[in-house]
Amino acid sequence: MTIQDKGECDKAIADFTEAIRLDPQSASAYYDRGRAWAEKGDYGKAITDCTEAIRLDPQSAIVYYNRGRAWYFKQEFDKAIADYSEAIRLDPKDAKAYHNRGYTWNNKQEYDKAIADYNEAIRLDPKDAKAYGNRGNTWDSKQEYDKAIADYNKAIRIAPQSADAYHNRGITISSQPLASPTFDFRKNRL
């Protein structure tokens, strides 16, 4: 367990800062300090440190991925997508990068792009209940309710304790008009 995992981010930042002072070429120290800044919610400093880590080691997919997360939390969606795309280019088997890029596309209301990324994330990691749930949310946004419910059902089968999947499925079901031509209650029974 790291210091960050214990929630002691200030101590971690101090240690990473000392590591950087001793070895200013340490991409991993900048990356880890950036992660600690992100844990504290200081996404600007996280981005600065990740950018330096990328300058020192431009082939590190995980650094692009985490800088993408920081951009996302700053609601700089285009920059987040660019970083997730670079992470995917460097590590095309990273399901999380596809998942997070899909989530970002969804926030931009680019639903087809979001679904394509969720599809790839699910192909790479078929046990990722959150990817199914988030793809379900995107199907719901596209008003493709049968597909949304099918994804929520799959998320629940994988992670039966997922309150979000039950909640989102309930919202989708309860918002459907009884005479909806796209919704078949017999097929989507609980």
N, C-alpha and C positions, 0 to 999 in steps of 0.2 A: 504494500500500500504506500502510495506517495504522500508527501506532505499535502499536496493539493487535494487528494482524496479525503484527508482528515479535515478539510475546511480551513486549514491554516495557511491561507494564500499569502498573507503578508510575510510570514517566515520563508515560504517558498520563493517569493519574489526577491527577498533579501539574499537568499542563497544563490539564486540564478544570477542576480546582479553581481555578486562577488565572483562567480564562475566566469562571467563575461569580462570583469575587470582583469582577472588572471589570464583568460584566454579569449581575447576579443574576436577570434576567428571561429568560435564554437557555435555553429549553426544550431545544434541541439539545445544549447543554453538559451539562445534567443527564442527558439520555438517553445521550449518549456516555460519560459517566463511569459511568453505570449499567451499560452494556455492558462497560466495562473491569472493574468490580467483579465482574460475572458471569464474565468470563474468568478472574479470579483465584479464583473459587469462593465469593466472599462475596455470597451471594444476598440476604441481609438488606439490605446496603448498596445492592445493585442495585435492589431493590424500592423502597427509600427514594428513590433518585434518579429512578427511573422514575415514581414517584408524584408527585414534584415536577414532572417534565416534563409529566405529564398535567394537573396543576393549571394549568400555564402554557399548555398547548396540548392541550385535551381532544379535539381532532379527529384526533390522530395515531395511526393504526392501528398503525404499527410499534412505537410505545412500548407500547401494550397487549399486542401480540404478545410483545415481549421481557420485559415484566413477567410475562406468563403463563408464559414459559419459566422465569423465576426461581422463581415459585411452584411450578411443576412439580418443579424440582430440590429444593425444600424439602419436597416431597411434600404440598403444600397443593393437592390436586387440584381441589377445588371452586373455589378462587380462581383457579387456572390456567384452568379452563373458563370462568369468568366473563370473564376478560381475553381469552381467545381469541374468545369470543362477541362481545365488544365490538369487537375487531379486525375480525372478519368483518362486523359491522354497518357499520363505517366503510369497509371495503374488501372487498366481497363476492366479489371476484375473486382474493383472496389464497389460493392453494392451500396454502401452508405453514401458514396459520392453521387451515384445515380439517384438514390432516394432523396437526398437533400436538394439536388438540382431540380428534381421533380416537384418537391414541396415549394421551391422558390418559383418555378414556372407557374404553379397553381396560384401563388399569391399575386402573380402578374396577370392572372386570368388567361394564361396561355395553356388551356386545358389539354389540347392534343399533345403538346410537347411534354406536359406533366405526365400524362398517361404513358407516353413512350418511355420516359425515364423510369416510372414505376414498374413498367413491364420488364425492363432490363434489370432493375434492382431485384425483382421477384425471381427472375430467371437465375440470377446469380446467388440469391439467398431465399429459397422458397419457404423458409421458416420464419421470415420477417413479418410478424403480424402487423406491425406499424405500417409497413409498405402497403399491405392489403387495405388497411383502414384508411390510409391517406389516399390511395387510389379510389377507394369507395367514396371519399369526400369529393374527389374530382368528378367521378361519374355523377354524383348527386348534383354538383354544380352544373353539369351538362344536361341535367334532367333525364339521365339514363338510369332510372331508379332500380330496375331489375339488376343491372350490373353493379350498382352501388351496394345493394343488399347482398348480392352474391359475394362481394368482397368483404363486407362486414361479417358475413357468416364464416368465411374462410379465416378471417382474423380471430374470430371467437373460437373456432376449432383449434387454432394454433395456440392461442393464449386465452383460455377460458376466464381468466381473471381480468381481462381488459375492459374496464368500465367504459372507456371511450368507444370501443366498438359497439357495445350494447346501446350506449346513449345515441351514437350517430345512426345506428340502425333504427332505433325507435323514432328518432326525428324524421328520418326518411319515410318510414312507414306511416307515421301519423300525419305527415304533410300531404299524403297522396289523396286526391279526390277518389271517392268510391268508384266513379265511372271512368277512371283514367285509362285510356287506350294502351298505355305503355306498362301498366302495372297489373300483374296477375297474382292476386292474393293466394290462390291455391299453390302456386309455384314458390311463393316466398313466405310460406308459413313459418312461424317461429319454432 
